[in-house]
Amino acid sequence: MAKAKQKSEALGVAIHMECEGIEFYSKCAKQVRHPLAKKMFRSLVGDEKRHKKIFMAMAREEGVVPAAVKELKRNGALRRMALVFRAAGKHLKKSLKPDAADVKAIEIALKMETKSFIFYNETAKVVKDAKEKSILLRIAAEENEHFRILNDTKMYLTYPEMWFIIEEKPLIDGG
């Protein structure tokens, strides 16, 4: 008789969060008007798909089954974090109409990336497997990079003069 595989809450949540991220960023890419914002959101979709593959491969390699969302603890931290993207998606429907400012989508995404970073970073602190810890920290670093990209894009769209000053680092002389 085959032995039942152990379920992994952490991997279940991580995979679910990445699926929600793919869905959310895909919606944003369709709704924003600015070409730079569109390109940025499409890039984030690709990153989230890659993250999902990493977590699925990790589960296969470790011989565990990622827990389904319905199996996660109802009130635990993992369960709450699994719903980050779903809650943001609902907020997106209310806040981001097809003619709404692209900046609103970026602001929502910034909050999501912050929560994702915290989740992966905190989860890495409690897992025992060194490889799993390493992967979680790597994904946390990528989520942090997503935050930086989103923040840079927001600045570019809202304050392009400041963006150019920061990015181009011009030499300002007195005269």
C-alpha positions as CSV (number, residue, x, y, z in Angstrom):
1,M,0.0,0.0,0.0
2,A,1.4,3.4,-1.0
3,K,2.3,5.7,1.9
4,A,0.3,9.0,1.9
5,K,2.4,12.1,1.1
6,Q,2.8,14.7,3.8
7,K,1.0,18.0,3.1
8,S,2.9,21.3,3.2
9,E,1.0,24.3,4.3
10,A,3.8,26.7,3.5
11,L,4.1,25.4,-0.1
12,G,0.3,25.4,-0.5
13,V,0.0,29.0,0.6
14,A,3.0,30.0,-1.6
15,I,1.6,28.4,-4.7
16,H,-1.9,29.9,-4.0
17,M,-0.4,33.3,-3.6
18,E,1.5,33.1,-6.8
19,C,-1.7,32.0,-8.7
20,E,-3.5,34.9,-7.2
21,G,-0.7,37.2,-8.2
22,I,-0.8,35.9,-11.8
23,E,-4.5,36.6,-11.9
24,F,-4.2,40.1,-10.3
25,Y,-1.3,41.3,-12.4
26,S,-3.0,40.0,-15.6
27,K,-6.1,42.0,-14.8
28,C,-3.9,45.1,-14.2
29,A,-2.0,44.6,-17.4
30,K,-5.4,44.6,-19.3
31,Q,-6.8,47.6,-17.5
32,V,-3.9,50.1,-17.3
33,R,-3.5,52.5,-20.2
34,H,0.1,53.6,-20.0
35,P,2.5,51.4,-22.1
36,L,5.1,51.4,-19.4
37,A,2.6,50.2,-16.7
38,K,1.3,47.6,-19.1
39,K,4.8,46.2,-19.7
40,M,5.6,46.3,-16.0
41,F,2.5,44.3,-15.1
42,R,3.1,41.7,-17.8
43,S,6.6,41.3,-16.5
44,L,5.3,40.7,-13.0
45,V,2.9,38.0,-14.4
46,G,6.0,36.2,-15.8
47,D,7.8,36.4,-12.5
48,E,4.8,35.1,-10.6
49,K,4.5,32.1,-13.0
50,R,8.2,31.4,-12.5
51,H,7.7,31.5,-8.7
52,K,4.8,29.1,-8.9
53,K,7.0,26.7,-10.9
54,I,9.8,26.9,-8.3
55,F,7.4,26.1,-5.5
56,M,5.8,23.2,-7.4
57,A,9.2,21.8,-8.2
58,M,10.2,22.1,-4.6
59,A,7.1,20.2,-3.5
60,R,7.9,17.4,-6.0
61,E,11.5,17.3,-4.9
62,E,10.7,17.1,-1.3
63,G,8.0,14.5,-1.9
64,V,5.2,16.6,-0.4
65,V,1.8,17.7,-1.6
66,P,1.1,21.4,-1.3
67,A,-2.0,21.8,0.9
68,A,-5.1,23.0,-0.9
69,V,-6.4,26.4,0.3
70,K,-9.5,24.7,1.8
71,E,-7.1,22.5,3.9
72,L,-5.2,25.4,5.4
73,K,-6.0,26.4,9.0
74,R,-9.0,28.7,8.9
75,N,-7.7,31.4,11.2
76,G,-3.9,30.9,11.0
77,A,-1.4,33.3,9.6
78,L,-0.9,31.1,6.5
79,R,-4.6,31.2,5.7
80,R,-4.7,35.0,6.1
81,M,-1.7,35.4,3.8
82,A,-3.2,33.1,1.2
83,L,-6.0,35.6,0.8
84,V,-3.8,38.6,0.2
85,F,-4.3,38.6,-3.6
86,R,-7.9,37.7,-3.4
87,A,-8.6,40.7,-1.2
88,A,-6.6,42.9,-3.4
89,G,-8.5,41.7,-6.4
90,K,-11.8,42.6,-4.8
91,H,-10.3,46.0,-4.0
92,L,-9.2,46.3,-7.6
93,K,-12.7,45.7,-8.9
94,K,-14.0,48.5,-6.6
95,S,-11.2,51.0,-7.1
96,L,-9.9,50.5,-10.6
97,K,-12.4,51.1,-13.3
98,P,-11.3,50.8,-16.9
99,D,-10.8,54.5,-17.0
100,A,-9.2,54.9,-13.6
101,A,-5.7,56.1,-13.1
102,D,-2.9,53.6,-13.7
103,V,-1.4,54.8,-10.4
104,K,-4.2,53.2,-8.4
105,A,-3.3,49.7,-9.7
106,I,0.3,50.3,-8.8
107,E,-0.6,51.4,-5.3
108,I,-2.7,48.2,-4.7
109,A,0.2,46.2,-6.1
110,L,2.7,47.9,-3.8
111,K,0.6,46.8,-0.8
112,M,0.4,43.2,-2.1
113,E,4.2,43.0,-2.7
114,T,4.8,44.3,0.9
115,K,2.5,41.6,2.3
116,S,4.1,38.9,0.0
117,F,7.6,39.9,1.1
118,I,6.6,39.7,4.8
119,F,5.0,36.3,4.3
120,Y,8.0,34.7,2.5
121,N,10.5,36.3,4.9
122,E,8.5,35.2,8.0
123,T,7.9,31.7,6.7
124,A,11.6,31.3,5.9
125,K,12.3,31.9,9.6
126,V,10.2,29.0,10.7
127,V,10.9,26.3,8.1
128,K,13.5,23.8,9.1
129,D,14.8,22.6,5.7
130,A,17.8,24.8,4.5
131,K,16.9,24.5,0.9
132,E,13.3,25.5,1.4
133,K,14.5,28.4,3.6
134,S,16.9,29.5,0.8
135,I,14.2,29.4,-1.8
136,L,11.7,31.4,0.4
137,L,14.3,34.0,1.0
138,R,15.1,34.3,-2.7
139,I,11.5,34.7,-3.5
140,A,11.2,37.3,-0.7
141,A,14.1,39.2,-2.3
142,E,12.3,39.1,-5.7
143,E,9.1,40.4,-4.1
144,N,11.1,43.2,-2.7
145,E,12.5,43.9,-6.1
146,H,8.9,44.0,-7.5
147,F,8.1,46.6,-4.8
148,R,11.1,48.7,-6.1
149,I,10.0,48.3,-9.7
150,L,6.4,49.3,-8.9
151,N,7.5,52.2,-6.8
152,D,9.8,53.4,-9.6
153,T,7.0,53.1,-12.1
154,K,4.7,55.0,-9.9
155,M,7.2,57.8,-9.5
156,Y,7.8,57.9,-13.3
157,L,4.0,58.2,-13.9
158,T,3.3,60.7,-11.2
159,Y,6.5,62.8,-11.0
160,P,8.6,62.2,-14.1
161,E,10.8,65.2,-13.4
162,M,11.8,63.7,-10.1
163,W,12.2,60.2,-11.6
164,F,14.7,61.6,-14.1
165,I,16.6,63.5,-11.4
166,I,16.9,60.4,-9.3
167,E,17.6,57.9,-12.2
168,E,19.8,60.1,-14.3
169,K,21.7,61.7,-11.3
170,P,22.4,64.9,-13.2
171,L,25.3,67.1,-12.2
172,I,23.7,70.4,-10.9
173,D,26.1,73.3,-11.0
174,G,25.7,76.8,-9.7
175,G,26.1,78.5,-12.8
